[in-house]
Amino acid sequence: MEKELSLKLLNKIIPYVKYGVLSLFVVVSPIFLFQNCSQFADPNDGSSSSRLHSVAEPDPNHVAETELAPPCKQLRIANRRYMISIFTDVFTAENGTKAPSLESLTFNWAEKRGAQLGGGCDVNDSLSLIDCANDSNGANLPIHNDSNAVRESFKIQMCEELLGTATGLQIALSKTGLDINALPDATSLNIRPVYELFYRTNEIPPYFTQTLLQLQSDLKAKGEPAKEVWRGILLVTCESPEWQLL
């Protein structure tokens, strides 16, 4: 009889015991949690709170904030109109002869590329259908655009196709005072006019001259004739990006 009463009593108090243990865990666990936070503190520091008031020594476990870079000046890159004017001038002879496909190349790789090269169109101009590529939204394009790989690929395409022809090479060389049938070795003096074909405002820097002279040495070592040496010099100058800086 007593045994049965004891079992009934035990069954009644077990839920309360479980509840009491759960409550104790809920109350005590945060205490241990905050105590365990001390593992992130300096083990030689007797008080974790003292670190909050000390700024003499940096915390090795604290990730430093990223330093903000100082503002820099945005470079202005020539737009499609300037690029067209340079290529038209370089590859048009004094007598008006143009390099093969000059107009179609500048149209396809510059005139139509306002989004990549910059230079909004004039919808009121008589050539607006061509200039805007039949899209009046072209009038909203920025005057100048940032440098990017796409625009450089357009420029390189024009350089290689125009200088890849005998007529285009002959015209470009004639603009520097050189005769394609009697080409001299490249020197620091006769390289300057080639540089000035594209760089209209800058003095040729020594490193650029040395680069072109080294190119001549490399090409001659491979047995390339003078015509190909000068083609290479013109290509490197034409494809260099700095002449587009304003």
Order of alpha helices (4+ residues) and beta strands (2+ residues): alpha-alpha-alpha-alpha-alpha-alpha-alpha-alpha-alpha-alpha-alpha
